[in-house]
Amino acid sequence: MRRYLVLLLVVLGTAGATAAACALSAWWWCLAGPLLALTGAGCRDLLQRREPVLRGRPLAGRPRGGRAVVLQERAAGVDVYAVGHEFLVPSLHPVEPPEEPPVVRVGGPDCRQPYDMALLNVSGMSFGALSSRAVLALNRGAELGRFAQDTGEGGLSDHHLRGGGDLVWEIGTGYFGCRTDDGGFDAREFADKAALPEVRCVSLKLSQGAAPGGGGMLPGVKVSAAVARERGVPVGETVVSPPRHRVFSTPRELVLFLARMRELAGGKPVGFKLCVGSRREFLAVCQAMVAEGVTPDFVVVDGAEGGTGAPPAESAGRLGMPLTEGLITVHNALVGTGLRDRIRIGASGRVATGPDIVKRLVQGADYTNSARAMMRALGCVDAGRCHTGTCPAGVTTQDRLRARALDVDDRSRRVHRYQRATVRSAVRVMASMGVREPRGLTPAHLVRRTGPTTLRSYAELYEWLEPGVLLAGPPQSWAADWKAADPDGFARCGDGFSGR
């Protein structure tokens, strides 16, 4: 409202000054004409709803807005002969794509309220990291398209709930939204909120690609009164989540806590999210699942490539496995322990197009989550200010005037259209490969150039375990890690790494 008042005063002042000046001399029109044109352009920028940068920064945002248009329209060149280039294998006998895109049933034998997950969903982004308008627009987009929004670890805010979209409630090491006064896990508050109909799944965040092993961090400049109230923290103070959970200290305790969460959640799907580091540690978790007869309903694998644009520069890409190796490791470990048919795998990171989705499905995922591409659908222009609270597009700020640049109705429709078009693209790509459903994809469907004149499929590049082989007698390439994995203790520094 204040901005509109300022606009009205500027317009009236400009018009009055122009009229007075021109009454004295006609020569003043030489200056008044351009001034009136700029005023009109600024009014148009402020009142339009298509470009959030121009809405938030009339006139000044035009170079950045123009950059967004250029990025959308510019064709990115691809060197198909470069070593490392990958491509999907089309069929000489393609099939008709299904009228409705396939969904993935998430819910193992102990789940009483399974959920049908879309092939592409919103990855974890908290209220606090994102503005209230951005969170609400994502949620309304999810409701329009019937896909899921991960809340991020910052709590289950009112903005997540207002849009009516399906939610995956993410619980991090800070237990925001179900936190005791001393920072522990509040089971009663968790049960109350998990019972909400909007909450369709619950995810325990162990680590993420943006900052594996370091805990989440929200700069104090973004901790507004509303954010502080949701998280139960002081206003204006930087919030640093603990590096690890207090509710478990061994793989066995982790698995049993997941079972407890599922019971508290009324039988809704429960899983965990991680950026894979040691194959040995994940095998220890699998051994705990086998020993206890308890499995999560899903595992979300994040890649070391980083997140939405705000990871620490020194850690992005330097801690943890890239998404490709992380996916293949988790998929093989679950297959080898005979658990794969009970657990769905989500791939989180660097998914923006239909072929991206298909590539991750080939590598072992059942569905995908996206953060960066969803932010761009909201209007993100990669300004690099996520951590400063001065986002010009209103996406990653807690400043009300800056956040106003993001029009919720317009951006929720854009999020919906983006998700729908991307999933349809993935379905068409699979059909061109002769496949109607994700389960028809195999490692032979993805090929990498390994040299100037050599091509190898993923079936040749990577080892793919047979169901139950780790229990029956692991192959030599997995034997050392399988033997060293301990369901009653995570790997310690110096225990070694193997990730063949």
C-alpha positions in Angstrom: 0.0 0.0 0.0 2.8 2.4 0.8 4.4 1.8 -2.5 1.1 2.6 -4.3 0.9 5.8 -2.3 4.4 6.8 -3.2 3.6 6.0 -6.9 0.5 8.2 -6.7 2.5 11.1 -5.2 5.2 10.7 -7.8 2.7 10.8 -10.6 0.8 13.8 -9.2 4.0 15.6 -8.5 5.5 14.9 -11.9 2.3 16.0 -13.7 2.0 19.1 -11.6 5.6 20.1 -12.0 5.4 19.5 -15.8 2.2 21.5 -16.2 3.7 24.4 -14.2 6.9 24.4 -16.1 5.4 24.1 -19.5 3.1 27.0 -18.7 6.1 29.2 -18.4 7.9 28.0 -21.6 7.2 25.5 -24.4 10.9 24.5 -24.3 10.3 22.6 -21.1 8.4 20.0 -23.1 11.9 18.8 -24.3 12.6 17.6 -20.7 9.0 16.9 -19.7 8.3 14.4 -22.5 11.1 11.9 -21.5 10.3 12.4 -17.8 6.6 11.6 -18.4 7.6 8.6 -20.5 9.8 7.2 -17.7 7.0 7.9 -15.1 4.6 6.0 -17.3 7.0 3.1 -17.8 7.6 2.9 -14.0 3.9 2.8 -13.3 3.5 0.0 -15.8 6.3 -2.0 -14.2 4.8 -1.6 -10.8 1.3 -2.5 -11.8 2.1 -5.5 -14.0 2.1 -9.0 -12.6 4.2 -11.1 -15.0 7.7 -10.0 -14.0 8.4 -9.9 -10.3 11.7 -8.1 -10.6 10.1 -5.2 -12.5 7.2 -5.2 -10.0 9.7 -5.0 -7.1 12.1 -2.6 -8.8 10.4 -0.5 -11.4 12.7 0.7 -14.2 15.8 -0.4 -12.3 14.9 -4.1 -12.7 14.7 -4.0 -16.4 18.3 -5.2 -17.2 17.7 -8.2 -14.9 14.3 -8.9 -16.3 15.7 -8.8 -19.8 18.4 -11.3 -18.7 15.6 -13.7 -17.7 14.0 -13.4 -21.1 17.4 -14.0 -22.8 18.0 -17.1 -20.6 14.6 -18.5 -21.5 15.0 -17.9 -25.2 18.7 -18.7 -25.8 19.4 -22.2 -27.1 22.1 -23.9 -25.1 24.6 -25.6 -27.3 25.5 -29.2 -26.5 28.7 -30.9 -27.7 27.5 -34.4 -28.4 31.1 -35.6 -29.0 32.5 -34.4 -25.7 33.7 -37.1 -23.4 31.1 -37.5 -20.6 28.2 -36.5 -22.8 25.1 -38.7 -22.1 22.1 -39.5 -24.1 18.9 -41.7 -23.8 18.3 -44.5 -26.2 15.3 -44.1 -28.5 13.5 -47.1 -30.0 12.8 -47.9 -33.6 9.4 -49.1 -32.3 8.1 -46.3 -30.0 4.8 -46.5 -28.2 1.9 -44.1 -27.6 2.4 -42.2 -24.3 -0.3 -42.8 -21.7 -3.1 -40.1 -21.5 -2.4 -39.6 -17.8 1.2 -39.5 -16.5 2.1 -42.4 -14.1 2.3 -41.9 -10.4 4.4 -43.8 -7.8 2.7 -45.5 -4.9 4.7 -44.7 -1.7 3.9 -46.9 1.2 5.5 -50.2 2.3 3.9 -53.1 4.3 3.8 -51.1 7.5 2.2 -48.0 6.0 -1.6 -47.6 6.5 -2.0 -44.4 4.4 0.0 -44.8 1.2 0.5 -41.8 -1.1 0.6 -41.6 -4.9 3.7 -39.5 -5.7 4.0 -37.5 -8.9 7.1 -38.0 -11.1 8.2 -34.4 -10.3 7.6 -32.6 -7.0 8.8 -29.5 -5.1 12.1 -30.2 -3.2 12.6 -29.1 0.4 12.6 -25.2 0.8 11.7 -23.7 4.1 9.6 -20.7 5.1 12.4 -18.4 6.1 14.7 -19.4 3.3 11.8 -18.5 1.0 9.3 -15.7 1.4 5.7 -16.4 2.6 4.5 -15.6 -0.9 6.9 -18.0 -2.5 5.9 -20.8 -0.2 2.2 -20.2 -0.8 2.6 -20.0 -4.5 4.5 -23.3 -4.6 1.7 -24.9 -2.5 -1.1 -23.6 -4.6 0.8 -24.8 -7.7 1.1 -28.2 -6.1 -2.6 -28.2 -5.4 -3.4 -27.3 -9.0 -1.2 -30.1 -10.4 -1.7 -32.7 -7.7 2.0 -33.1 -6.8 3.8 -32.7 -3.5 5.7 -29.9 -1.8 8.4 -30.7 0.6 8.3 -28.1 3.5 12.0 -28.0 4.1 13.3 -28.3 7.6 12.0 -24.9 8.8 8.7 -26.2 10.1 5.1 -26.6 9.0 4.1 -23.0 8.5 0.7 -21.6 7.8 1.8 -20.6 4.4 2.4 -24.3 3.6 -1.1 -25.1 4.7 -3.1 -22.3 3.2 -2.9 -23.4 -0.5 -4.4 -26.9 -0.1 -1.5 -28.7 -1.7 -0.1 -32.1 -0.6 2.9 -31.8 1.8 5.9 -33.8 2.7 6.7 -32.5 6.2 10.5 -32.5 6.6 12.0 -32.8 10.1 15.6 -31.7 10.4 18.0 -31.8 13.3 16.5 -28.6 14.8 13.0 -30.3 15.0 11.3 -27.1 14.0 7.6 -27.4 14.3 7.9 -30.2 16.8 10.6 -28.9 19.1 10.8 -29.0 22.9 12.1 -26.0 24.9 15.6 -27.5 25.0 15.7 -28.3 21.3 14.6 -31.9 21.4 11.9 -33.9 19.6 8.3 -33.2 20.8 6.4 -36.4 20.0 3.0 -35.0 21.0 3.3 -31.9 18.8 4.6 -34.0 16.0 1.6 -36.3 16.2 -0.8 -33.5 16.2 0.6 -31.8 13.1 1.3 -35.0 11.3 -2.4 -35.8 11.6 -3.3 -32.8 9.4 -4.9 -33.9 6.1 -2.4 -31.7 4.1 0.5 -33.7 5.5 0.7 -36.8 3.2 4.3 -38.0 4.1 6.9 -37.3 6.7 10.7 -37.1 5.9 13.5 -37.1 8.4 16.4 -35.1 7.0 19.8 -36.6 7.8 21.8 -34.5 5.4 21.5 -32.6 2.1 23.7 -31.8 -0.9 23.9 -28.1 0.0 25.6 -28.7 3.3 26.0 -32.4 4.2 27.0 -33.0 7.8 26.8 -29.3 8.7 23.2 -28.7 9.6 21.0 -26.0 8.0 21.7 -22.3 8.5 19.3 -19.4 8.2 21.0 -15.9 8.4 19.7 -13.6 11.1 18.7 -11.0 8.5 16.0 -13.4 7.3 14.7 -14.4 10.8 11.7 -12.2 10.9 9.1 -12.2 13.6 6.9 -14.7 11.6 9.9 -17.0 11.0 11.0 -16.8 14.6 7.5 -17.7 15.7 7.4 -20.8 13.4 10.8 -22.0 14.5 10.7 -21.0 18.2 13.9 -19.0 18.0 14.9 -15.3 18.7 14.1 -12.7 16.1 17.1 -11.5 14.0 19.5 -14.1 15.2 21.2 -16.6 12.8 19.7 -20.1 13.2 22.2 -22.9 12.9 20.7 -26.4 13.1 22.8 -29.1 14.9 25.0 -31.3 12.7 23.3 -34.5 13.8 20.1 -35.8 15.4 19.6 -36.2 19.1 17.0 -39.0 18.9 19.4 -41.7 17.5 23.1 -42.4 17.5 23.3 -45.8 15.6 21.7 -47.1 12.4 19.5 -49.4 14.4 18.2 -46.5 16.5 17.6 -44.6 13.3 15.4 -47.4 11.8 13.5 -47.8 15.1 12.9 -44.0 15.3 11.5 -44.0 11.7 9.1 -46.8 12.8 8.1 -44.6 15.8 7.5 -41.6 13.6 5.2 -43.7 11.3 3.2 -44.8 14.2 2.9 -41.3 15.6 1.9 -40.1 12.1 -1.0 -42.5 12.0 0.6 -44.9 9.5 1.4 -42.2 6.9 4.5 -42.8 4.7 7.8 -42.0 6.5 11.2 -41.9 5.0 14.6 -40.1 5.2 16.7 -37.8 3.1 20.5 -37.9 2.8 23.4 -37.0 0.7 25.3 -40.2 0.4 28.9 -40.2 1.7 30.1 -43.7 2.8 28.6 -46.7 1.1 29.5 -48.6 4.2 27.3 -46.4 6.4 24.3 -46.9 4.2 24.9 -50.6 4.2 24.8 -50.5 8.0 21.4 -48.8 7.8 20.2 -51.6 5.4 21.6 -54.2 7.8 19.6 -52.6 10.6 16.4 -52.7 8.5 16.9 -56.4 7.9 17.7 -57.2 11.5 14.7 -55.3 12.9 12.3 -56.1 10.1 11.5 -52.4 9.7 11.8 -50.3 6.6 11.1 -46.7 5.7 8.6 -46.1 2.9 11.0 -43.9 0.9 14.5 -42.6 0.8 15.3 -39.3 -0.9 18.8 -39.1 -2.3 20.3 -35.6 -2.6 23.4 -34.9 -4.7 26.6 -33.1 -3.7 26.0 -30.7 -6.5 24.2 -28.4 -4.1 20.8 -26.9 -3.7 18.9 -23.8 -4.6 21.8 -21.3 -4.8 22.6 -20.7 -1.2 24.9 -23.5 -0.1 28.3 -22.7 1.4 30.6 -22.2 -1.6 33.4 -24.2 0.0 31.2 -27.3 0.5 29.0 -27.4 -2.6 30.3 -30.2 -4.8 33.1 -31.1 -2.4 31.2 -33.1 0.3 29.3 -36.3 -0.5 28.6 -38.2 -3.7 27.2 -36.6 -6.8 23.5 -37.6 -7.4 24.3 -40.2 -10.0 26.6 -42.2 -7.8 24.4 -41.6 -4.7 21.3 -43.0 -6.5 23.1 -46.0 -7.9 24.6 -46.8 -4.4 21.2 -46.6 -2.6 19.4 -48.5 -5.3 22.0 -51.3 -5.3 22.2 -51.5 -1.5 18.4 -51.9 -1.3 18.2 -54.4 -4.1 21.1 -56.4 -2.7 19.4 -56.7 0.7 16.1 -57.6 -0.8 14.4 -54.4 0.4 13.9 -52.5 -2.9 10.3 -53.5 -3.5 9.3 -52.1 -0.1 11.1 -48.7 -0.4 10.7 -46.0 -3.0 13.6 -43.8 -4.0 13.3 -40.1 -4.7 16.1 -38.1 -6.6 16.6 -34.5 -5.4 18.8 -32.2 -7.4 19.5 -30.7 -10.8 16.2 -31.9 -12.3 14.7 -29.3 -14.7 13.6 -31.1 -17.9 11.7 -34.2 -19.0 15.0 -36.0 -20.0 16.4 -35.1 -16.6 13.6 -37.0 -15.0 14.0 -40.0 -17.2 17.8 -40.1 -16.6 17.3 -40.2 -12.8 14.7 -43.0 -13.2 17.2 -45.0 -15.2 19.8 -44.5 -12.5 17.5 -46.0 -9.8 15.0 -43.4 -8.7 11.2 -43.8 -8.7 10.4 -40.1 -8.7 12.2 -36.7 -8.6 12.1 -33.5 -6.6 13.3 -30.1 -7.9 14.1 -26.9 -6.1 16.1 -24.6 -8.4 13.8 -25.1 -11.4 10.7 -24.5 -9.2 12.3 -21.3 -8.0 12.8 -20.1 -11.5 9.1 -20.9 -12.2 8.5 -18.5 -9.3 10.5 -15.8 -11.0 14.0 -16.4 -9.6 16.6 -14.6 -11.8 19.8 -16.1 -10.1 20.7 -12.8 -8.5 22.9 -14.6 -5.9 21.3 -12.8 -3.0 19.5 -15.7 -1.3 21.4 -15.3 1.9 21.1 -11.5 2.1 17.3 -11.2 2.2 17.4 -8.7 -0.7 16.1 -10.9 -3.5 14.8 -8.6 -6.3 12.2 -11.2 -7.4 10.6 -11.6 -3.9 11.4 -15.3 -3.7 14.0 -15.5 -1.0 13.4 -12.5 1.2 11.5 -11.7 4.4 11.2 -8.0 3.5 7.5 -7.4 2.9 8.0 -4.8 0.3 10.4 -6.9 -1.7 8.2 -10.0 -1.3 5.3 -8.1 -2.7 7.0 -8.3 -6.2 5.9 -12.0 -6.3 2.2 -12.3 -7.4 1.0 -15.5 -5.8 -1.9 -16.2 -8.3 0.3 -15.8 -11.4 3.3 -17.7 -10.0 1.3 -20.6 -8.7 -0.1 -21.1 -12.2 3.4 -20.9 -13.6 4.6 -23.5 -11.2 1.7 -25.8 -12.2 2.3 -25.3 -15.9 6.0 -25.9 -15.5 5.5 -29.1 -13.6 2.9 -30.4 -15.9 4.9 -29.6 -19.1 8.0 -31.2 -17.7 6.3 -34.4 -16.6 4.6 -34.6 -20.0 7.9 -34.2 -21.6 9.3 -37.1 -19.6 6.4 -39.3 -20.5 6.9 -38.5 -24.2 10.6 -39.2 -24.0 9.9 -42.6 -22.4 7.4 -43.4 -25.1 10.0 -42.6 -27.8 12.2 -45.1 -26.0 9.4 -47.8 -26.3 8.5 -47.5 -22.6 5.1 -46.5 -21.1 6.0 -46.7 -17.4 9.2 -46.0 -15.4 9.6 -49.7 -14.5 10.2 -50.5 -18.1 13.5 -48.4 -18.0 16.8 -50.2 -17.6 20.4 -49.1 -17.3 20.9 -49.9 -21.0 18.7 -47.0 -21.8 21.3 -44.4 -20.8 24.6 -44.1 -22.7 27.8 -42.1 -21.9 30.6 -41.2 -24.3 33.8 -42.4 -22.6 36.2 -41.5 -25.3 36.4 -39.9 -28.8 35.2 -43.1 -30.4 33.7 -45.1 -27.5 30.2 -45.3 -26.0 29.1 -47.4 -23.0 25.7 -47.8 -21.5 25.0 -47.6 -17.8 24.5 -51.4 -17.8 28.2 -51.6 -18.7 29.6 -48.7 -16.7 28.2 -49.7 -13.4 27.7 -52.9 -11.4 24.0 -53.7 -10.8 23.3 -56.2 -8.0 20.8 -59.0 -8.1 18.0 -59.1 -5.5 19.2 -60.5 -2.1 22.8 -61.1 -3.3 24.3 -59.2 -0.3 22.5 -61.5 2.1 23.3 -64.7 0.2 27.0 -63.8 -0.4 28.2 -60.4 -1.5 30.3 -60.1 -4.7 34.0 -59.3 -4.1 33.5 -55.6 -5.0 31.0 -55.2 -2.1 32.3 -57.8 0.4 34.7 -55.5 2.4 32.0 -52.8 2.9 29.4 -55.4 3.7 31.6 -57.1 6.3 32.6 -53.8 7.9 29.1 -52.3 8.1 27.8 -52.2 11.6 24.1 -51.7 12.4 25.0 -50.6 15.9 27.5 -47.9 14.9 28.1 -45.4 12.1 31.5 -45.4 10.4 34.2 -43.5 12.2 36.9 -41.3 10.6 39.7 -43.6 9.5 37.4 -46.5 8.9 38.0 -46.0 5.2 35.9 -45.4 2.1 34.8 -47.7 -0.7 32.4 -46.6 -3.4 33.2 -48.7 -6.4 
